[in-house]
């Protein structure tokens, strides 16, 4: 589909007018360079999730604060979910396939689209309009996409609600739990990864799962990871690090599973085994 047609399809999702509100300013964002010019310092998030196109439209009402609507086409549902997983702290609104509302803003995803609605001031009228606009967009999208399959491998026991992030680019792993300045796990647009937080007494441990397109790629990535973290190997898949936390890691066909920041050897090993068991069940 040509860029012009895709931009037009985004226009179809955003009404020209809703009762008492009208659109005033529309900005098409057809290429990454447009996004960089539009968002100061925030374009990398969308580009790392397969940015296709986006559209920005401002709605005005003479008596109420302006509302900015942004619709991002991320080309695949998993990418739209990924962006949403970076933004939401909970899911507190029934809209799309997952929505997070805070005073003055609503964020949601549906199919291949991530939608951000924000008001210059959190008034009751602006809040109502954002929800009405969101439901209008939801109806026009009309179809749902699949949540990334790797999310279904997360063990439920101990998982902190909504404390998991889906991503492709290693920079997001390091932003939430620093491993290395280097891309040790050979992550790219062909890898699917999830990082999740788990309760560990008064501590938080992290589960990382990375799915590769084939066994060979996964093996090379695990070798690279091992040379940095456990060059002398692992005892029962576990290792105590210099900060006295425990990690665990394993390669299972084309998936790497790793646990970080566990309080004990047993805690790290238990979460690793649960994740590996889920992967084997799904195969």
NUZAMI-612713 format. One line per 3 residues: number of its first residue (from 1); their letters; for each residue x, y, z of C-alpha. Coordinates in Angstrom, 3 decimals. Layout:
# residues N
NUM) A) X:Y:Z ~ ...
***
This chain:
# residues 283
1) XXX) 0.000:0.000:0.000 ~ 1.438:3.378:-0.998 ~ 2.311:5.849:1.734
4) XXX) -0.404:8.226:0.543 ~ -3.033:5.501:0.845 ~ -1.818:4.523:4.324
7) XXX) -1.983:8.130:5.494 ~ -5.484:8.320:4.046 ~ -6.447:5.207:6.009
10) XXX) -5.259:6.942:9.186 ~ -7.363:9.975:8.284 ~ -10.338:7.647:8.059
13) XXX) -9.813:6.709:11.730 ~ -9.962:10.306:12.954 ~ -13.284:12.085:12.406
16) XXX) -13.278:15.642:11.084 ~ -15.745:16.641:13.772 ~ -17.539:15.307:16.818
19) XXX) -20.419:17.072:18.616 ~ -19.177:20.511:19.784 ~ -15.617:19.757:18.641
22) XXX) -13.900:20.253:15.296 ~ -10.510:19.380:13.879 ~ -8.214:22.322:13.308
25) XXX) -4.709:21.079:12.555 ~ -3.668:17.803:10.908 ~ -0.033:16.713:10.530
28) XXX) 0.834:13.613:8.462 ~ 3.982:11.796:9.571 ~ 4.866:9.623:6.609
31) XXX) 8.538:8.847:7.278 ~ 10.936:8.582:10.231 ~ 12.405:12.022:9.438
34) XXX) 8.919:13.510:9.855 ~ 8.640:11.825:13.227 ~ 12.007:13.164:14.376
37) XXX) 10.916:16.677:13.452 ~ 7.575:16.236:15.222 ~ 8.765:14.602:18.474
40) XXX) 11.803:16.051:20.164 ~ 13.646:13.039:21.553 ~ 10.771:10.557:21.410
43) XXX) 10.878:9.238:17.848 ~ 13.193:6.314:18.665 ~ 10.459:4.542:20.622
46) XXX) 8.183:4.240:17.596 ~ 10.957:3.584:15.093 ~ 12.259:0.694:17.206
49) XXX) 8.799:-0.867:16.932 ~ 8.525:-0.849:13.157 ~ 7.104:2.637:12.565
52) XXX) 5.039:2.813:9.400 ~ 3.172:6.121:9.433 ~ 1.380:8.347:11.910
55) XXX) -1.116:11.139:11.965 ~ -1.527:13.999:14.435 ~ -4.793:15.925:14.633
58) XXX) -5.815:18.689:17.038 ~ -9.440:19.099:18.080 ~ -10.744:22.417:19.368
61) XXX) -13.736:23.678:21.282 ~ -13.999:27.386:22.032 ~ -14.944:26.679:25.660
64) XXX) -12.517:23.865:26.507 ~ -8.824:22.922:26.236 ~ -7.557:21.580:22.913
67) XXX) -7.192:17.813:22.528 ~ -4.345:16.256:20.559 ~ -4.982:12.889:18.877
70) XXX) -2.081:10.825:17.545 ~ -2.511:7.527:15.693 ~ 0.585:5.442:14.968
73) XXX) 0.543:2.627:12.432 ~ 3.185:0.162:13.634 ~ 2.462:-2.325:10.792
76) XXX) 1.938:-5.334:13.103 ~ -0.201:-5.804:16.224 ~ 2.786:-6.997:18.252
79) XXX) 4.516:-3.653:17.696 ~ 1.469:-1.649:18.751 ~ 1.241:-3.773:21.881
82) XXX) 4.956:-3.225:22.474 ~ 4.678:0.554:22.485 ~ 1.656:0.329:24.783
85) XXX) 3.562:-1.982:27.135 ~ 6.187:0.735:27.517 ~ 3.623:3.396:28.404
88) XXX) 1.003:1.767:30.606 ~ 1.308:1.306:34.345 ~ -2.055:-0.447:34.539
91) XXX) -5.065:-1.045:32.317 ~ -7.907:0.964:33.802 ~ -10.194:1.710:30.863
94) XXX) -12.234:-0.600:28.618 ~ -11.064:0.633:25.231 ~ -9.390:-1.090:22.312
97) XXX) -7.319:-4.106:23.338 ~ -5.814:-2.379:26.348 ~ -6.041:1.187:27.618
100) XXX) -4.427:3.323:30.272 ~ -5.965:6.613:31.357 ~ -4.414:9.326:33.502
103) XXX) -5.711:12.861:34.132 ~ -5.503:14.610:30.792 ~ -4.548:11.625:28.632
106) XXX) -5.700:8.255:27.281 ~ -3.405:5.689:25.674 ~ -4.561:2.485:23.972
109) XXX) -3.724:-0.048:21.303 ~ -5.818:-2.015:18.861 ~ -4.674:-4.223:16.016
112) XXX) -1.619:-2.525:14.441 ~ -2.376:0.903:15.876 ~ -1.202:2.729:18.976
115) XXX) -3.286:5.772:19.905 ~ -2.420:8.679:22.206 ~ -5.056:11.246:23.189
118) XXX) -4.042:14.173:25.372 ~ -5.541:17.449:26.543 ~ -3.732:20.641:27.423
121) XXX) -5.737:20.646:30.668 ~ -7.579:17.813:32.427 ~ -11.117:19.213:32.494
124) XXX) -14.231:17.006:32.696 ~ -15.267:18.115:29.198 ~ -11.889:17.272:27.680
127) XXX) -11.825:13.907:29.491 ~ -15.266:13.032:28.115 ~ -14.287:14.071:24.607
130) XXX) -11.120:11.963:24.691 ~ -13.147:8.897:25.659 ~ -15.771:9.595:22.991
133) XXX) -13.023:10.028:20.417 ~ -11.329:6.847:21.589 ~ -14.523:4.829:21.201
136) XXX) -15.002:6.324:17.723 ~ -11.479:5.247:16.718 ~ -12.026:1.791:18.232
139) XXX) -15.181:1.330:16.165 ~ -13.461:2.421:12.962 ~ -10.494:0.091:13.443
142) XXX) -12.998:-2.695:13.923 ~ -10.570:-5.644:14.141 ~ -8.273:-6.996:16.821
145) XXX) -4.715:-8.269:16.583 ~ -2.915:-10.946:18.539 ~ -0.830:-10.260:21.620
148) XXX) 2.747:-11.529:21.008 ~ 2.908:-15.260:21.670 ~ 5.939:-14.888:23.956
151) XXX) 3.751:-13.056:26.496 ~ 1.858:-16.304:26.986 ~ 5.057:-17.996:28.200
154) XXX) 5.366:-15.793:31.293 ~ 4.768:-17.747:34.508 ~ 1.827:-16.241:36.394
157) XXX) 3.070:-16.936:39.929 ~ 4.738:-13.843:41.347 ~ 4.300:-11.761:38.199
160) XXX) 3.714:-8.128:39.149 ~ 0.558:-6.948:37.325 ~ 1.328:-5.050:34.098
163) XXX) 5.058:-5.023:34.930 ~ 6.187:-6.586:31.664 ~ 7.421:-5.062:28.434
166) XXX) 7.581:-6.515:24.920 ~ 10.364:-5.264:22.638 ~ 12.866:-5.973:19.842
169) XXX) 15.736:-3.537:20.419 ~ 18.299:-4.192:23.144 ~ 18.315:-0.534:24.190
172) XXX) 14.925:-1.073:25.891 ~ 16.306:-3.996:27.879 ~ 19.129:-1.813:29.153
175) XXX) 16.720:1.008:29.952 ~ 14.791:-1.230:32.369 ~ 17.514:-3.601:33.522
178) XXX) 21.036:-2.825:32.430 ~ 23.035:-5.772:31.127 ~ 25.671:-4.329:28.821
181) XXX) 26.415:-1.461:26.484 ~ 26.804:-4.109:23.797 ~ 24.048:-6.072:22.078
184) XXX) 25.160:-9.325:23.695 ~ 21.931:-11.115:22.842 ~ 22.039:-10.184:19.144
187) XXX) 18.595:-8.629:19.295 ~ 17.070:-7.082:16.177 ~ 13.741:-6.677:14.375
190) XXX) 13.550:-10.464:13.956 ~ 13.665:-11.208:17.681 ~ 10.714:-11.107:20.066
193) XXX) 11.562:-10.359:23.674 ~ 9.765:-9.791:26.956 ~ 11.150:-8.497:30.240
196) XXX) 8.964:-9.024:33.300 ~ 9.214:-8.133:36.995 ~ 8.485:-10.745:39.664
199) XXX) 8.068:-10.465:43.407 ~ 10.975:-11.971:45.340 ~ 10.263:-11.230:48.986
202) XXX) 10.996:-7.532:49.432 ~ 13.013:-7.643:46.219 ~ 12.226:-7.645:42.495
205) XXX) 13.684:-10.195:40.139 ~ 13.537:-9.991:36.358 ~ 12.685:-12.623:33.793
208) XXX) 13.951:-12.118:30.242 ~ 12.798:-14.310:27.354 ~ 14.100:-13.811:23.821
211) XXX) 12.712:-15.719:20.839 ~ 14.869:-16.069:17.716 ~ 13.838:-17.008:14.192
214) XXX) 15.913:-20.200:14.311 ~ 17.948:-22.394:16.644 ~ 21.272:-21.325:15.110
217) XXX) 20.679:-17.627:15.839 ~ 19.640:-18.444:19.394 ~ 22.773:-20.554:19.959
220) XXX) 25.080:-17.803:18.699 ~ 23.357:-15.261:20.938 ~ 23.604:-17.563:23.967
223) XXX) 27.328:-18.065:23.328 ~ 27.805:-14.286:23.162 ~ 25.804:-13.813:26.354
226) XXX) 27.713:-16.588:28.122 ~ 31.141:-15.227:27.235 ~ 30.257:-12.031:29.092
229) XXX) 28.287:-13.370:32.056 ~ 29.405:-16.943:32.676 ~ 32.622:-17.714:30.766
232) XXX) 33.320:-20.612:33.131 ~ 29.828:-22.025:32.760 ~ 26.819:-22.319:35.043
235) XXX) 26.280:-24.631:37.991 ~ 22.736:-25.923:37.644 ~ 21.969:-23.007:35.308
238) XXX) 22.659:-20.512:38.137 ~ 25.417:-18.076:39.020 ~ 26.067:-15.648:41.874
241) XXX) 27.114:-12.214:40.610 ~ 29.511:-9.701:42.158 ~ 26.659:-7.748:43.772
244) XXX) 25.574:-10.997:45.521 ~ 22.407:-11.297:43.445 ~ 21.718:-14.519:41.591
247) XXX) 21.077:-15.059:37.911 ~ 20.034:-18.112:35.943 ~ 20.038:-18.779:32.218
250) XXX) 19.241:-21.482:29.708 ~ 18.891:-22.047:25.976 ~ 15.778:-23.964:24.929
253) XXX) 15.641:-24.529:21.165 ~ 15.248:-21.011:19.736 ~ 14.480:-19.231:23.020
256) XXX) 16.899:-17.818:25.580 ~ 15.558:-17.569:29.126 ~ 17.389:-15.614:31.830
259) XXX) 16.620:-14.518:35.380 ~ 18.348:-11.545:37.008 ~ 18.498:-9.958:40.459
262) XXX) 17.138:-12.937:42.386 ~ 17.820:-13.071:46.122 ~ 18.813:-16.736:46.186
265) XXX) 19.957:-19.564:43.982 ~ 16.628:-21.306:44.576 ~ 14.593:-18.238:43.626
268) XXX) 16.477:-17.788:40.346 ~ 16.290:-21.478:39.473 ~ 12.599:-21.797:40.258
271) XXX) 11.554:-18.962:37.951 ~ 13.829:-20.272:35.195 ~ 12.288:-23.745:35.434
274) XXX) 8.739:-22.361:35.332 ~ 9.483:-20.381:32.178 ~ 11.181:-23.346:30.496
277) XXX) 8.236:-25.566:31.400 ~ 5.803:-23.098:29.820 ~ 7.881:-23.017:26.652
280) XXX) 7.922:-26.791:26.397 ~ 4.155:-26.949:26.913 ~ 3.586:-24.411:24.099
283) X) 5.846:-26.218:21.614
***
